[in-house]
Amino acid sequence: MLKFKKFTSKILDIKNLSRLIRHLKLFTPNNFNFTAGQFVNIEIPIQIGENKTTDKKTIKRSYSIVSSPFEKDYIELIVKRVENGPGSTFLHSLKKGDELTITGPFGNFILNEDNNKDLVFISTGTGIAPFMSMIAYLIKSGTK
């Protein structure tokens, strides 16, 4: 099983796919590896009091990796903006070049490559993210 890592990432690219959906391309260090279907945690700064300098803390929000494990030096995420959602509101406020603290990869929702059965992927909305990673992996690895 892969061990998780904590690192600082820079936003390499942002695409607004719709009014509520944002695609982020994030730098990863050379030693960051993941399995299709896994996710990362992103540290989200939040205000907990009146003093904007001292009354801050961070919370973590999880986002599935969209990109294939074959991609090196970056991962891609899709984020749906949720009203009053601290994670999605923060991520939708960022611009190219901004930095994030990321920990990961996590999760066991991964492909069983020993299985010779046909695969069917069913999801809604941004729940498609881990499937996008899995399908890209299967195509790039030459799976029939």
TATAMO-V717116 format. One record per helix or strand of 2 or more residues. SS is the DSSP state (a for helix, b for strand). FROM is the first residue (numbers start at 1). TO is the last residue. If there is no record, write none. Layout:
# TATAMO-V717116
ss:SS from:FROM to:TO
ss:SS from:FROM to:TO
This chain:
# TATAMO-V717116
ss:b from:5 to:16
ss:b from:21 to:27
ss:b from:39 to:47
ss:b from:56 to:65
ss:b from:74 to:80
ss:a from:86 to:93
ss:b from:99 to:106
ss:a from:125 to:140
